[in-house]
Amino acid sequence: MDNTTFWILIDAARLATKDDAEQQIDTLGLALSALAPDDIVAFDRIFSEYHHRANDWGLWGAAYVIGGGCSDDGFMDFRGWLISRGEKVYEAALLDPDSLADVVRDEDGDCQVEGFQYIAWKAWEEKTGKASKDFPKHAIAYRREPTGSNWDEDDLETLFPKLCAKFF
């Protein structure tokens, strides 16, 4: 499993479900279940790296605007949703979180979709018959705090003009 294959799996599931995030979770889970256990673990490692990379104050601000608020758990779910939209959307949002104004649809709701971060674990459990506590750990150095600059609610319209015009 490499990054290219990772994004191919994400895109195939997204396209097959017409961008329905909840259905995408199930479809992606089925695709992962067809892989070898080591490939499922590798998918999760890559997902975790992208999820961690998106731990940024700018993206949290965008998630806050889109959702009308966003807790730390909600932001974890938002980052999973962001990855589910594909590499182009993901990379564009990292460069300019306000670009999500062109991506988020009414049916996306608050974009805080729980489940993407658990897909690989569940597929691995089904494939191996082992418990989630036995899922191999990744050697990723996680930072607790987001990167970038923290924001204040008064700054949101300046930081995210397109998102604020769409959601406020």
C-alpha positions in Angstrom: 0.0 0.0 0.0 1.4 3.4 -1.0 -0.1 6.9 -1.0 -1.3 6.5 -4.6 -3.2 3.3 -3.9 -4.6 5.0 -0.7 -6.1 7.8 -2.7 -7.4 5.5 -5.4 -9.3 3.6 -2.7 -10.7 6.8 -1.2 -11.7 8.1 -4.6 -13.3 4.9 -5.8 -15.5 4.6 -2.7 -16.4 8.3 -2.9 -17.4 8.1 -6.6 -19.3 4.8 -6.1 -21.4 6.5 -3.4 -21.9 9.8 -5.2 -20.1 11.7 -2.4 -22.4 10.3 0.4 -20.0 10.1 3.3 -21.9 7.6 5.4 -22.2 5.2 2.4 -18.6 5.8 1.6 -17.6 4.5 5.0 -19.4 1.2 4.2 -18.1 1.0 0.7 -14.5 1.7 1.7 -14.8 -0.8 4.5 -15.7 -3.5 2.1 -12.8 -2.6 -0.2 -10.4 -2.8 2.7 -11.8 -6.1 3.8 -10.7 -7.6 0.5 -7.1 -6.6 1.2 -4.4 -8.5 3.0 -4.1 -7.6 6.7 -0.8 -5.9 6.2 -2.3 -3.7 3.5 -5.2 -2.7 5.8 -2.7 -1.7 8.5 -0.7 0.3 5.9 -3.9 2.0 4.8 -4.5 3.0 8.4 -1.0 4.3 8.8 -1.3 6.5 5.7 -4.8 7.7 6.9 -3.3 8.5 10.3 -0.5 10.5 8.7 -2.9 12.5 6.6 -5.2 12.9 9.6 -2.4 14.2 11.7 -1.1 16.5 9.0 -4.5 18.2 8.9 -4.4 19.0 12.6 -4.1 22.7 11.9 -5.8 25.7 13.4 -6.8 27.0 9.9 -8.7 23.8 9.1 -10.3 23.9 12.6 -11.5 27.4 11.9 -13.0 26.3 8.6 -14.7 23.3 10.4 -16.0 25.7 13.0 -17.6 28.0 10.4 -19.0 25.1 8.4 -20.5 23.4 11.4 -21.5 26.4 13.4 -19.0 25.3 16.0 -16.6 22.4 16.3 -15.3 20.5 19.3 -12.0 18.7 19.4 -13.9 15.4 18.7 -15.8 17.1 16.0 -12.5 18.3 14.5 -11.2 14.7 14.4 -14.3 13.7 12.5 -14.0 16.7 10.2 -10.5 15.7 9.3 -11.7 12.2 8.4 -14.4 13.7 6.2 -11.8 16.0 4.6 -9.6 13.0 3.7 -12.7 11.2 2.3 -13.1 14.0 -0.2 -9.9 13.0 -2.1 -6.4 14.2 -2.5 -7.2 17.4 -4.5 -9.7 18.7 -2.0 -7.5 17.7 0.9 -4.3 19.4 -0.4 -6.2 22.5 -1.5 -7.8 22.8 2.0 -4.4 22.5 3.6 -3.1 25.4 1.5 -6.3 27.5 1.8 -9.1 26.2 4.2 -11.5 28.8 2.7 -11.4 26.7 -0.5 -13.8 24.4 1.1 -16.6 26.9 0.4 -16.4 25.5 -3.2 -16.7 21.9 -2.0 -19.1 21.6 0.9 -22.7 20.9 -0.2 -25.9 21.3 1.8 -26.2 17.5 2.1 -22.7 17.4 3.7 -24.1 19.0 6.9 -21.4 20.0 9.4 -18.8 17.7 7.7 -18.1 16.1 11.0 -18.6 12.5 10.0 -17.5 9.9 12.6 -16.3 6.6 11.2 -13.6 7.3 8.7 -10.9 7.0 11.3 -12.1 3.5 12.3 -12.6 1.9 8.9 -9.3 0.1 8.8 -9.5 -1.2 12.3 -12.9 -2.7 11.7 -11.8 -4.3 8.4 -8.7 -5.7 10.1 -10.7 -7.1 12.9 -13.1 -8.8 10.4 -10.2 -10.1 8.3 -8.0 -11.4 11.2 -10.6 -12.3 13.8 -8.5 -10.4 16.3 -9.6 -7.6 18.7 -8.9 -3.9 18.0 -6.5 -3.8 21.0 -4.3 -6.1 18.9 -4.2 -3.8 15.9 -0.6 -2.9 15.1 0.6 0.5 16.4 2.1 3.1 14.1 5.4 4.8 14.8 4.0 8.3 14.2 5.0 11.1 16.4 1.7 12.9 17.1 1.6 16.4 18.4 -1.2 17.4 20.7 -1.7 20.9 19.5 -2.7 22.0 16.0 -0.1 23.7 13.8 -0.6 27.3 12.7 -2.1 30.2 14.6 -5.0 29.9 16.9 -8.0 32.2 16.0 -10.7 34.0 17.8 -14.4 34.0 16.7 -14.0 37.7 15.8 -11.4 36.7 13.2 -13.4 34.2 11.3 -14.9 36.5 8.7 -11.5 37.9 7.9 -9.8 34.5 7.8 -12.6 32.6 5.9 -14.6 35.1 3.9 -16.0 32.6 1.4 -17.0 30.1 4.1 -18.6 32.8 6.2 -20.5 34.2 3.3 -21.9 30.7 2.7 -22.5 29.5 6.2 -23.2 32.7 8.3 
